Amino acid sequence: MKDTYDSVAEKYDEFFSTEKYKKEDFEVAQKLPKLKGKILDIGCGTGLVIDLYKMVGEPNIDYVGVDPSFNMLKKLILKFGDKKCFCCKFEELPGCEKYDTIVSIYNSPSYIKPSRIKDIKKIAKPGADVFLMFAKDGYTPIAHSLAKNEIPIYEYSKFKKHLKRLSKNFSYEEFNNYVIVSGKI
């Protein structure tokens, strides 16, 4: 199945460039884990995580992105140059590399099958920082609607037991329409 985000990639950044979204991005940037080592961005889209780290004074990051949308990844490469990216779902990501920081923002982890969220542990270095933003139960993200996306979104509540198994060190914070799960593996 063709990824439905391919259809909105060209105008995606433009749609989310209003002051409302810039303010929310700034707040998220303040919450991201301090950058260390190699970072994996799950559901990277056009590379917003790179922009967020630049906002907090981290312009150079050892970055790897994963996203099933070829057109979104194409936009990321056009914006930021030679960044390593995998065009696949998280569940299909080759497990050959280990990461110091794993980030997935604005509902991206809600596309992962809940029972597969534990796979983060397989690709995380010991003590890796994790930052995941799940959509709150009942919330359908605007980007999902824009893309007329038929890919299932799993509610945050479906992940709870799996997240507790992934790490006992996570903290949980409600932020606007999201639940942020963060901490060390």
C-alpha positions in Angstrom: 0.0 0.0 0.0 1.3 3.4 -0.9 1.9 5.5 2.1 -0.8 8.2 2.4 1.6 10.8 3.7 3.2 10.8 0.3 0.2 12.8 -1.0 0.7 15.6 1.5 4.5 15.8 1.7 4.8 18.7 -0.7 2.7 21.1 1.5 3.3 19.4 4.9 5.8 21.9 6.3 3.9 24.8 5.0 0.7 23.7 6.7 2.4 23.4 10.1 4.3 26.7 9.8 1.7 28.9 11.5 2.5 30.7 14.8 0.3 28.2 16.7 2.4 25.2 15.5 5.7 27.1 15.9 4.8 27.8 19.6 3.9 24.1 20.2 7.2 23.1 18.4 9.2 25.4 20.7 7.6 23.8 23.8 8.3 20.3 22.5 11.9 21.3 21.7 12.3 22.3 25.4 11.2 18.9 26.5 13.4 16.8 24.2 16.2 14.8 25.9 19.7 16.4 25.9 21.3 15.3 22.7 23.9 12.6 23.0 25.4 10.3 20.4 23.4 8.9 17.6 19.7 9.7 17.4 16.9 7.7 15.8 13.8 9.6 14.7 10.9 7.2 14.3 8.3 8.6 11.9 10.7 11.3 11.0 8.6 12.8 8.2 10.3 15.9 6.8 12.8 16.1 9.7 11.1 18.3 12.3 13.2 16.7 15.1 16.3 18.2 13.4 14.6 21.7 13.5 13.7 21.2 17.1 17.2 20.4 18.2 18.4 23.5 16.2 15.9 25.6 18.3 17.7 24.5 21.5 21.2 25.1 20.1 22.1 21.6 18.8 22.7 22.2 15.1 24.9 19.2 14.5 23.3 15.8 15.2 24.3 12.3 14.2 20.8 11.6 12.8 19.0 8.6 11.4 15.4 8.8 10.3 12.8 6.1 9.6 9.5 6.8 7.8 7.4 4.8 5.4 6.7 7.8 3.2 9.2 8.2 0.4 8.1 11.8 -0.4 8.4 12.9 3.2 12.0 11.5 3.3 12.7 13.3 0.0 11.7 16.6 1.6 13.9 15.8 4.6 17.0 15.2 2.4 16.2 18.4 0.3 16.1 20.4 3.6 19.0 19.0 5.5 21.3 17.3 3.0 22.9 13.9 3.4 21.0 12.4 6.4 20.7 8.6 6.7 17.1 7.5 6.3 15.2 4.2 6.1 12.0 4.2 4.0 10.0 1.6 6.0 7.8 1.2 9.0 9.5 1.0 12.4 8.7 -2.7 12.6 10.7 -3.2 9.4 13.7 -1.3 10.5 17.0 -3.3 10.2 18.3 -3.9 13.7 22.0 -3.6 12.8 22.6 -0.2 14.6 22.2 0.9 18.2 21.1 4.4 19.2 21.9 6.7 22.2 18.7 8.7 21.7 15.3 7.5 20.3 12.7 10.1 19.5 9.2 9.9 18.0 7.1 13.0 18.1 3.5 14.2 17.4 1.7 10.9 17.3 4.3 8.9 15.3 4.7 6.2 17.8 0.9 5.6 17.7 1.4 4.0 14.3 3.6 1.3 15.8 1.8 -1.9 16.7 1.6 -1.7 20.5 3.2 -5.2 21.0 6.2 -4.0 18.9 7.0 -0.9 20.9 9.3 -3.3 23.0 11.6 -3.5 19.9 13.0 -0.1 20.9 15.0 -2.0 23.5 16.7 -4.0 20.7 18.0 -0.9 19.0 18.8 1.2 22.1 22.2 1.3 23.6 22.3 0.7 27.4 21.1 3.9 29.1 19.6 5.3 25.9 17.2 8.3 26.2 13.7 7.7 24.9 11.1 10.4 24.0 7.8 9.3 22.6 4.7 11.4 22.0 1.5 9.4 21.7 -1.9 10.9 20.8 -4.3 10.9 23.7 -7.1 8.4 23.4 -9.9 9.7 21.2 -7.7 12.3 19.5 -7.1 12.1 15.7 -4.1 14.2 14.8 -4.6 16.8 12.1 -1.7 15.3 9.9 -3.5 12.0 9.9 -6.7 13.6 8.7 -4.9 15.8 6.1 -3.4 12.7 4.6 -6.8 10.9 4.6 -4.8 8.2 6.3 -6.3 4.8 6.6 -3.3 3.4 8.5 -4.5 2.5 12.0 -3.7 4.7 14.9 -3.4 2.8 18.2 -4.7 4.6 21.2 -2.2 5.5 24.0 -4.0 3.2 26.4 -3.1 0.2 24.2 0.7 0.9 24.8 0.6 1.2 28.6 1.4 -2.3 29.6 4.1 -2.6 26.9 5.7 0.7 27.9 6.0 -0.5 31.5 7.8 -3.6 30.3 10.1 -1.5 28.1 11.4 0.5 31.0 10.5 1.2 34.7 12.4 4.5 34.4 9.8 6.3 32.2 7.9 9.4 33.2 4.5 10.2 31.7 3.3 13.8 31.0 0.2 15.1 29.4 0.9 17.8 26.9 -1.9 19.3 24.8 -3.4 16.4 22.8 -0.5 14.1 23.6 1.0 11.9 26.3 4.8 12.2 26.4 6.7 9.1 27.6 10.3 9.8 28.3 13.3 8.4 30.2 16.1 5.9 30.0 16.1 2.3 28.8 
